[in-house]
Amino acid sequence: MGLFRKKKRPKYVDELWGYDGTQALDPEQQGGQASAKGRNREAAQKHAVKPEKNVAMEYCEQILTAAKALEETKRDYKTVTDYLTDIQKIEDVVSTLKNMLDKETDPAKQKILSDQIDAANKAFTYQKDVVQKKFSTGLTAMQGFLNEVNVAVTG
């Protein structure tokens, strides 16, 4: 029946362990005797063995790299989103101050409101510059990720 036959392993298991089918497994599986031909092949393989990376390990490294890049991208996205929210709030403040300035008749209060509008406009331009720099940095990073993906897909 098949009690004492060697069980055939799936191909992916062989890939994980780096077994290519030409290597001898171990003396117990061979019945305790290795032929001279097998010993010569093993000796040649020991001298010619290159440190070869496992396919699964390469995929794991690629996944880890992608996960780190994704986390960094998420962090950048949250930062840019926060900046854009701040810009919207500043725009709301500027429009509110302008409405108050239009309704105000007292010259002293108009001066205070115009100073506040100037300060809000400076904050607005500063935030806008920060978002523009952050966005351009993010685009550059995304282009780098896209290039890596294109190389991985075509390579």
MDTraj code that builds the backbone (N, CA, C; nanometers):
import mdtraj as md
import numpy as np

residues = "MET GLY LEU PHE ARG LYS LYS LYS ARG PRO LYS TYR VAL ASP GLU LEU TRP GLY TYR ASP GLY THR GLN ALA LEU ASP PRO GLU GLN GLN GLY GLY GLN ALA SER ALA LYS GLY ARG ASN ARG GLU ALA ALA GLN LYS HIS ALA VAL LYS PRO GLU LYS ASN VAL ALA MET GLU TYR CYS GLU GLN ILE LEU THR ALA ALA LYS ALA LEU GLU GLU THR LYS ARG ASP TYR LYS THR VAL THR ASP TYR LEU THR ASP ILE GLN LYS ILE GLU ASP VAL VAL SER THR LEU LYS ASN MET LEU ASP LYS GLU THR ASP PRO ALA LYS GLN LYS ILE LEU SER ASP GLN ILE ASP ALA ALA ASN LYS ALA PHE THR TYR GLN LYS ASP VAL VAL GLN LYS LYS PHE SER THR GLY LEU THR ALA MET GLN GLY PHE LEU ASN GLU VAL ASN VAL ALA VAL THR GLY".split()
xyz = np.array([
    [0.0844, -0.1170, 0.0000],
    [0.0000, 0.0000, 0.0000],
    [0.0885, 0.1228, 0.0000],
    [0.0961, 0.2114, 0.0499],
    [0.1863, 0.3248, 0.0447],
    [0.2356, 0.3616, 0.1821],
    [0.2434, 0.2634, 0.2696],
    [0.2820, 0.2944, 0.4063],
    [0.4259, 0.3431, 0.4177],
    [0.5162, 0.2793, 0.3428],
    [0.6569, 0.3111, 0.3604],
    [0.7145, 0.3956, 0.2467],
    [0.6289, 0.4477, 0.1645],
    [0.6762, 0.5355, 0.0578],
    [0.7000, 0.6755, 0.1104],
    [0.7895, 0.7421, 0.0404],
    [0.8159, 0.8813, 0.0766],
    [0.6981, 0.9658, 0.0313],
    [0.6465, 1.0495, 0.1219],
    [0.5330, 1.1346, 0.0906],
    [0.5793, 1.2482, 0.0013],
    [0.5067, 1.2724, -0.1058],
    [0.5418, 1.3795, -0.1980],
    [0.4976, 1.5124, -0.1380],
    [0.5947, 1.6033, -0.1248],
    [0.5643, 1.7341, -0.0683],
    [0.5183, 1.8275, -0.1792],
    [0.4291, 1.9218, -0.1448],
    [0.3888, 2.0219, -0.2446],
    [0.5083, 2.1069, -0.2862],
    [0.5018, 2.1602, -0.4059],
    [0.6131, 2.2370, -0.4610],
    [0.6450, 2.3597, -0.3759],
    [0.5423, 2.4272, -0.3237],
    [0.5682, 2.5488, -0.2472],
    [0.6468, 2.5202, -0.1204],
    [0.6313, 2.4007, -0.0618],
    [0.7088, 2.3652, 0.0563],
    [0.8561, 2.3534, 0.0185],
    [0.8823, 2.2920, -0.0966],
    [1.0201, 2.2802, -0.1433],
    [1.0811, 2.4175, -0.1665],
    [1.0026, 2.5104, -0.2206],
    [1.0538, 2.6449, -0.2425],
    [1.0868, 2.7137, -0.1112],
    [1.0011, 2.6948, -0.0111],
    [1.0243, 2.7575, 0.1180],
    [1.1541, 2.7082, 0.1821],
    [1.1804, 2.5802, 0.1703],
    [1.2981, 2.5237, 0.2335],
    [1.4197, 2.5265, 0.1430],
    [1.4042, 2.5737, 0.0200],
    [1.5179, 2.5835, -0.0702],
    [1.5572, 2.4500, -0.1303],
    [1.4690, 2.3532, -0.1275],
    [1.4972, 2.2205, -0.1808],
    [1.4603, 2.2188, -0.3279],
    [1.5569, 2.1872, -0.4124],
    [1.5306, 2.1907, -0.5554],
    [1.5140, 2.0527, -0.6178],
    [1.5135, 1.9474, -0.5373],
    [1.4912, 1.8129, -0.5890],
    [1.6196, 1.7397, -0.6208],
    [1.7332, 1.8069, -0.6306],
    [1.8596, 1.7411, -0.6613],
    [1.9395, 1.7139, -0.5357],
    [1.8995, 1.7708, -0.4247],
    [1.9741, 1.7511, -0.3013],
    [1.9243, 1.6248, -0.2326],
    [2.0140, 1.5560, -0.1675],
    [1.9747, 1.4402, -0.0878],
    [1.9122, 1.4924, 0.0402],
    [1.8048, 1.4262, 0.0850],
    [1.7347, 1.4774, 0.2012],
    [1.8117, 1.4476, 0.3288],
    [1.8052, 1.3282, 0.3789],
    [1.8874, 1.2895, 0.4920],
    [1.9076, 1.1387, 0.4853],
    [2.0064, 1.0837, 0.5547],
    [2.0391, 0.9419, 0.5414],
    [1.9252, 0.8489, 0.5809],
    [1.8419, 0.8864, 0.6774],
    [1.7321, 0.7992, 0.7171],
    [1.6307, 0.7841, 0.6048],
    [1.6032, 0.8908, 0.5306],
    [1.5073, 0.8844, 0.4218],
    [1.5635, 0.8085, 0.3023],
    [1.6950, 0.7972, 0.2943],
    [1.7559, 0.7261, 0.1839],
    [1.7807, 0.5809, 0.2182],
    [1.7422, 0.5385, 0.3361],
    [1.7644, 0.4008, 0.3752],
    [1.9005, 0.3821, 0.4399],
    [1.9674, 0.4856, 0.4758],
    [2.0937, 0.4755, 0.5454],
    [2.2136, 0.4616, 0.4538],
    [2.1949, 0.4390, 0.3248],
    [2.3071, 0.4220, 0.2336],
    [2.2987, 0.5254, 0.1227],
    [2.4091, 0.5916, 0.0985],
    [2.4140, 0.6868, -0.0114],
    [2.5134, 0.6326, -0.1125],
    [2.4781, 0.6392, -0.2365],
    [2.5678, 0.5883, -0.3398],
    [2.6862, 0.6813, -0.3559],
    [2.7900, 0.6342, -0.4193],
    [2.9084, 0.7171, -0.4434],
    [2.8717, 0.8342, -0.5330],
    [2.7826, 0.8076, -0.6255],
    [2.7382, 0.9148, -0.7144],
    [2.6675, 1.0250, -0.6346],
    [2.5826, 0.9854, -0.5429],
    [2.5103, 1.0810, -0.4589],
    [2.6048, 1.1595, -0.3698],
    [2.7089, 1.0904, -0.3158],
    [2.8064, 1.1590, -0.2307],
    [2.8854, 1.2615, -0.3111],
    [2.9207, 1.2254, -0.4343],
    [2.9945, 1.3194, -0.5188],
    [2.9088, 1.4413, -0.5506],
    [2.7824, 1.4184, -0.5777],
    [2.6916, 1.5292, -0.6072],
    [2.6766, 1.6190, -0.4853],
    [2.6653, 1.5585, -0.3667],
    [2.6529, 1.6376, -0.2444],
    [2.7795, 1.7194, -0.2193],
    [2.8947, 1.6604, -0.2421],
    [3.0211, 1.7317, -0.2215],
    [3.0317, 1.8484, -0.3191],
    [2.9910, 1.8263, -0.4435],
    [2.9952, 1.9345, -0.5424],
    [2.8976, 2.0451, -0.5041],
    [2.7816, 2.0069, -0.4518],
    [2.6829, 2.1080, -0.4128],
    [2.7307, 2.1888, -0.2920],
    [2.7998, 2.1241, -0.1990],
    [2.8494, 2.1965, -0.0817],
    [2.9480, 2.3041, -0.1218],
    [3.0320, 2.2735, -0.2199],
    [3.1311, 2.3712, -0.2640],
    [3.0698, 2.4771, -0.3545],
    [2.9642, 2.4434, -0.4261],
    [2.9052, 2.5362, -0.5221],
    [2.7813, 2.6071, -0.4682],
    [2.7480, 2.5847, -0.3415],
    [2.6266, 2.6434, -0.2861],
    [2.6454, 2.7942, -0.2718],
    [2.5533, 2.8677, -0.3274],
    [2.5522, 3.0124, -0.3138],
    [2.4517, 3.0473, -0.2054],
    [2.4789, 3.1501, -0.1288],
    [2.3765, 3.1909, -0.0326],
    [2.2572, 3.2473, -0.1087],
    [2.1553, 3.1659, -0.1226],
    [2.0393, 3.2019, -0.2036],
    [1.9250, 3.2426, -0.1129],
    [1.8626, 3.3518, -0.1482],
    [1.7484, 3.3960, -0.0687],
    [1.6267, 3.3139, -0.1057],
    [1.5534, 3.2860, -0.0074],
    [1.4306, 3.2114, -0.0214],
    [1.3253, 3.3006, -0.0881],
    [1.2457, 3.2449, -0.1750],
    [1.1428, 3.3222, -0.2447],
    [1.0438, 3.3816, -0.1452],
    [1.0038, 3.3023, -0.0492],
    [0.9070, 3.3505, 0.0502],
    [0.9670, 3.4633, 0.1341],
    [1.0949, 3.4520, 0.1662],
    [1.1598, 3.5569, 0.2452],
    [1.1686, 3.6863, 0.1655],
    [1.1948, 3.6758, 0.0359],
    [1.1978, 3.7955, -0.0484],
    [1.0612, 3.8626, -0.0503],
    [0.9560, 3.7810, -0.0630],
    [0.8211, 3.8365, -0.0620],
    [0.7893, 3.9016, 0.0723],
    [0.8334, 3.8382, 0.1804],
    [0.8097, 3.8958, 0.3132],
    [0.8802, 4.0301, 0.3273],
    [1.0023, 4.0388, 0.2773],
    [1.0750, 4.1655, 0.2836],
    [1.0048, 4.2726, 0.2016],
    [0.9533, 4.2343, 0.0845],
    [0.8804, 4.3303, 0.0027],
    [0.7535, 4.3763, 0.0730],
    [0.6847, 4.2850, 0.1395],
    [0.5623, 4.3200, 0.2117],
    [0.5949, 4.4144, 0.3269],
    [0.7030, 4.3863, 0.4006],
    [0.7412, 4.4736, 0.5111],
    [0.7780, 4.6128, 0.4615],
    [0.8506, 4.6191, 0.3514],
    [0.8863, 4.7489, 0.2943],
    [0.7618, 4.8258, 0.2524],
    [0.6692, 4.7557, 0.1886],
    [0.5447, 4.8196, 0.1455],
    [0.4625, 4.8651, 0.2657],
    [0.4603, 4.7852, 0.3723],
    [0.3847, 4.8228, 0.4919],
    [0.4435, 4.9478, 0.5573],
    [0.5770, 4.9553, 0.5618],
    [0.6403, 5.0747, 0.6179],
    [0.6094, 5.1980, 0.5331],
    [0.6152, 5.1807, 0.4021],
    [0.5846, 5.2921, 0.3125],
    [0.4391, 5.3344, 0.3285],
    [0.3503, 5.2377, 0.3459],
    [0.2087, 5.2692, 0.3648],
    [0.1861, 5.3467, 0.4939],
    [0.2527, 5.3060, 0.6009],
    [0.2394, 5.3779, 0.7278],
    [0.2900, 5.5215, 0.7152],
    [0.4010, 5.5373, 0.6471],
    [0.4548, 5.6721, 0.6264],
    [0.3590, 5.7558, 0.5430],
    [0.2999, 5.6949, 0.4427],
    [0.2042, 5.7653, 0.3575],
    [0.0800, 5.8038, 0.4363],
    [0.0330, 5.7153, 0.5217],
    [-0.0823, 5.7474, 0.6057],
    [-0.0525, 5.8654, 0.6974],
    [0.0675, 5.8657, 0.7538],
    [0.1076, 5.9753, 0.8418],
    [0.1116, 6.1072, 0.7653],
    [0.1700, 6.1040, 0.6458],
    [0.1755, 6.2243, 0.5634],
    [0.0359, 6.2710, 0.5236],
    [-0.0518, 6.1764, 0.4902],
    [-0.1891, 6.2097, 0.4532],
    [-0.2609, 6.2790, 0.5684],
    [-0.2421, 6.2255, 0.6891],
    [-0.3076, 6.2871, 0.8056],
    [-0.2536, 6.4283, 0.8292],
    [-0.1241, 6.4468, 0.8127],
    [-0.0644, 6.5788, 0.8317],
    [-0.1200, 6.6791, 0.7315],
    [-0.1243, 6.6400, 0.6045],
    [-0.1766, 6.7301, 0.5013],
    [-0.3243, 6.7592, 0.5261],
    [-0.3998, 6.6575, 0.5665],
    [-0.5421, 6.6771, 0.5962],
    [-0.5602, 6.7755, 0.7114],
    [-0.4755, 6.7633, 0.8142],
    [-0.4827, 6.8579, 0.9264],
    [-0.4515, 7.0004, 0.8809],
    [-0.3508, 7.0144, 0.7954],
    [-0.3172, 7.1474, 0.7436],
    [-0.4331, 7.2053, 0.6626],
    [-0.4950, 7.1229, 0.5802],
    [-0.6075, 7.1716, 0.4995],
    [-0.7260, 7.2112, 0.5867],
    [-0.7484, 7.1359, 0.6932],
    [-0.8548, 7.1722, 0.7877],
    [-0.8241, 7.3064, 0.8530],
    [-0.6974, 7.3270, 0.8899],
    [-0.6573, 7.4555, 0.9490],
    [-0.6786, 7.5698, 0.8500],
    [-0.6464, 7.5464, 0.7234],
    [-0.6662, 7.6500, 0.6214],
    [-0.8143, 7.6856, 0.6094],
    [-0.9014, 7.5855, 0.6130],
    [-1.0455, 7.6131, 0.6054],
    [-1.0913, 7.6953, 0.7261],
    [-1.0396, 7.6627, 0.8430],
    [-1.0763, 7.7379, 0.9629],
    [-1.0283, 7.8826, 0.9519],
    [-0.9068, 7.9006, 0.9017],
    [-0.8537, 8.0367, 0.8867],
    [-0.9372, 8.1151, 0.7857],
    [-0.9772, 8.0498, 0.6751],
    [-1.0636, 8.1168, 0.5768],
    [-1.1953, 8.1584, 0.6400],
    [-1.2506, 8.0726, 0.7249],
    [-1.3754, 8.1070, 0.7939],
    [-1.3557, 8.2274, 0.8869],
    [-1.2431, 8.2296, 0.9566],
    [-1.2137, 8.3410, 1.0471],
    [-1.2000, 8.4707, 0.9673],
    [-1.1293, 8.4648, 0.8545],
    [-1.1108, 8.5851, 0.7718],
    [-1.2453, 8.6358, 0.7219],
    [-1.3305, 8.5462, 0.6738],
    [-1.4613, 8.5919, 0.6236],
    [-1.5468, 8.6480, 0.7367],
    [-1.5394, 8.5881, 0.8549],
    [-1.6141, 8.6407, 0.9696],
    [-1.5635, 8.7795, 1.0088],
    [-1.4306, 8.7946, 1.0110],
    [-1.3736, 8.9246, 1.0460],
    [-1.4098, 9.0314, 0.9427],
    [-1.4119, 8.9934, 0.8154],
    [-1.4494, 9.0909, 0.7113],
    [-1.5959, 9.1330, 0.7256],
    [-1.6836, 9.0372, 0.7584],
    [-1.8246, 9.0717, 0.7824],
    [-1.8379, 9.1658, 0.9021],
    [-1.7608, 9.1374, 1.0069],
    [-1.7649, 9.2244, 1.1250],
    [-1.7116, 9.3635, 1.0916],
    [-1.6075, 9.3698, 1.0084],
    [-1.5501, 9.4981, 0.9688],
    [-1.6498, 9.5805, 0.8886],
    [-1.7268, 9.5134, 0.8004],
    [-1.8262, 9.5844, 0.7202],
    [-1.9375, 9.6420, 0.8082],
    [-1.9720, 9.5737, 0.9147],
    [-2.0806, 9.6184, 1.0016],
    [-2.0344, 9.7212, 1.1055],
    [-1.9047, 9.7243, 1.1333],
    [-1.8524, 9.8119, 1.2389],
    [-1.8416, 9.9565, 1.1894],
    [-1.8813, 10.0491, 1.2776],
    [-1.8752, 10.1917, 1.2445],
    [-1.7676, 10.2643, 1.3244],
    [-1.7276, 10.2076, 1.4360],
    [-1.6270, 10.2722, 1.5214],
    [-1.4880, 10.2556, 1.4579],
    [-1.4175, 10.3695, 1.4331],
    [-1.2854, 10.3613, 1.3684],
    [-1.1814, 10.2830, 1.4497],
    [-1.1871, 10.2875, 1.5804],
    [-1.0910, 10.2145, 1.6641],
    [-1.1114, 10.0637, 1.6492],
    [-1.2366, 10.0232, 1.6505],
    [-1.2670, 9.8805, 1.6345],
    [-1.2383, 9.8344, 1.4913],
    [-1.2581, 9.9234, 1.3954],
    [-1.2257, 9.8898, 1.2563],
    [-1.0755, 9.8652, 1.2425],
    [-0.9949, 9.9467, 1.3113],
    [-0.8489, 9.9302, 1.3073],
    [-0.8093, 9.7955, 1.3670],
    [-0.8700, 9.7595, 1.4783],
    [-0.8408, 9.6309, 1.5443],
    [-0.8803, 9.5146, 1.4521],
    [-0.9986, 9.5272, 1.3937],
    [-1.0452, 9.4216, 1.3033],
    [-0.9568, 9.4095, 1.1790],
    [-0.9114, 9.5211, 1.1252],
    [-0.8245, 9.5147, 1.0066],
    [-0.6887, 9.4535, 1.0430],
    [-0.6373, 9.4796, 1.1646],
    [-0.5131, 9.4156, 1.2103],
    [-0.5331, 9.2642, 1.2254],
    [-0.6493, 9.2257, 1.2779],
    [-0.6788, 9.0828, 1.2922],
    [-0.6926, 9.0150, 1.1559],
    [-0.7516, 9.0853, 1.0616],
    [-0.7648, 9.0308, 0.9255],
    [-0.6259, 9.0130, 0.8628],
    [-0.5387, 9.1122, 0.8825],
    [-0.4018, 9.1011, 0.8306],
    [-0.3290, 8.9809, 0.8915],
    [-0.3444, 8.9628, 1.0229],
    [-0.2798, 8.8494, 1.0902],
    [-0.3365, 8.7168, 1.0385],
    [-0.4674, 8.7114, 1.0193],
    [-0.5296, 8.5888, 0.9682],
    [-0.4845, 8.5600, 0.8251],
    [-0.4685, 8.6650, 0.7454],
    [-0.4196, 8.6459, 0.6079],
    [-0.2752, 8.5958, 0.6074],
    [-0.1922, 8.6460, 0.7009],
    [-0.0542, 8.5964, 0.7103],
    [-0.0527, 8.4482, 0.7500],
    [-0.1386, 8.4134, 0.8454],
    [-0.1480, 8.2728, 0.8864],
    [-0.1961, 8.1865, 0.7699],
    [-0.2894, 8.2405, 0.6934],
    [-0.3423, 8.1686, 0.5771],
    [-0.2325, 8.1420, 0.4739],
    [-0.1543, 8.2458, 0.4410],
    [-0.0482, 8.2269, 0.3415],
    [0.0606, 8.1330, 0.3929],
    [0.0900, 8.1411, 0.5223],
    [0.1890, 8.0498, 0.5803],
    [0.1412, 7.9051, 0.5697],
    [0.0167, 7.8793, 0.6113],
    [-0.0382, 7.7436, 0.6044],
    [-0.0437, 7.6940, 0.4606],
    [-0.0772, 7.7824, 0.3689],
    [-0.0844, 7.7461, 0.2276],
    [0.0536, 7.7040, 0.1753],
    [0.1568, 7.7775, 0.2151],
    [0.2936, 7.7419, 0.1751],
    [0.3360, 7.6072, 0.2331],
    [0.3022, 7.5855, 0.3601],
    [0.3367, 7.4588, 0.4253],
    [0.2690, 7.3424, 0.3539],
    [0.1409, 7.3586, 0.3214],
    [0.0678, 7.2520, 0.2530],
    [0.1272, 7.2273, 0.1150],
    [0.1628, 7.3335, 0.0462],
    [0.2204, 7.3179, -0.0872],
    [0.3524, 7.2403, -0.0805],
    [0.4376, 7.2733, 0.0163],
    [0.5649, 7.2017, 0.0309],
    [0.5417, 7.0560, 0.0692],
    [0.4507, 7.0338, 0.1628],
    [0.4218, 6.8972, 0.2082],
    [0.3618, 6.8156, 0.0941],
    [0.2739, 6.8765, 0.0174],
    [0.2091, 6.8074, -0.0938],
    [0.3109, 6.7717, -0.2018],
    [0.4024, 6.8640, -0.2318],
    [0.5034, 6.8347, -0.3344],
    [0.5968, 6.7239, -0.2867],
    [0.6299, 6.7229, -0.1569],
    [0.7111, 6.6150, -0.1013],
    [0.6368, 6.4824, -0.1115],
    [0.5072, 6.4852, -0.0822],
    [0.4259, 6.3642, -0.0929],
    [0.4169, 6.3136, -0.2352],
    [0.4049, 6.4050, -0.3305],
    [0.4011, 6.3634, -0.4715],
    [0.5318, 6.2985, -0.5133],
    [0.6425, 6.3539, -0.4668],
    [0.7729, 6.2957, -0.4985],
    [0.7841, 6.1555, -0.4395],
    [0.7383, 6.1397, -0.3148],
    [0.7427, 6.0078, -0.2512],
    [0.6533, 5.9091, -0.3251],
    [0.5346, 5.9533, -0.3632],
    [0.4436, 5.8646, -0.4371],
    [0.5028, 5.8255, -0.5722],
    [0.5713, 5.9170, -0.6374],
    [0.6357, 5.8853, -0.7655],
    [0.7434, 5.7790, -0.7440],
    [0.8167, 5.7900, -0.6333],
    [0.9170, 5.6887, -0.6002],
    [0.8542, 5.5526, -0.5776],
    [0.7415, 5.5499, -0.5036],
    [0.6722, 5.4233, -0.4805],
    [0.6210, 5.3657, -0.6119],
    [0.5687, 5.4520, -0.6979],
    [0.5194, 5.4076, -0.8275],
    [0.6325, 5.3488, -0.9110],
    [0.7476, 5.4117, -0.9089],
    [0.8619, 5.3583, -0.9826],
    [0.9033, 5.2221, -0.9294],
    [0.9031, 5.2041, -0.7955],
    [0.9374, 5.0741, -0.7354],
    [0.8378, 4.9686, -0.7791],
    [0.7097, 5.0032, -0.7780],
    [0.6070, 4.9067, -0.8172],
    [0.6224, 4.8694, -0.9635],
    [0.6478, 4.9683, -1.0490],
    [0.6655, 4.9400, -1.1917],
    [0.7844, 4.8484, -1.2158],
    [0.8936, 4.8703, -1.1414],
    [1.0106, 4.7849, -1.1566],
    [0.9777, 4.6441, -1.1071],
    [0.9056, 4.6328, -0.9951],
    [0.8703, 4.5016, -0.9421],
    [0.7775, 4.4260, -1.0359],
    [0.6851, 4.4964, -1.0978],
    [0.5897, 4.4313, -1.1882],
    [0.6584, 4.3870, -1.3161],
    [0.7447, 4.4714, -1.3709],
    [0.8096, 4.4375, -1.4966],
    [0.9330, 4.3509, -1.4771],
    [0.9888, 4.3508, -1.3574],
    [1.1131, 4.2782, -1.3319],
    [1.0950, 4.1390, -1.2973],
])
top = md.Topology()
chain = top.add_chain()
for i, resn in enumerate(residues, 1):
    res = top.add_residue(resn, chain, resSeq=i)
    for name in ("N", "CA", "C"):
        top.add_atom(name, md.element.get_by_symbol(name[0]), res)
traj = md.Trajectory(xyz[None], top)
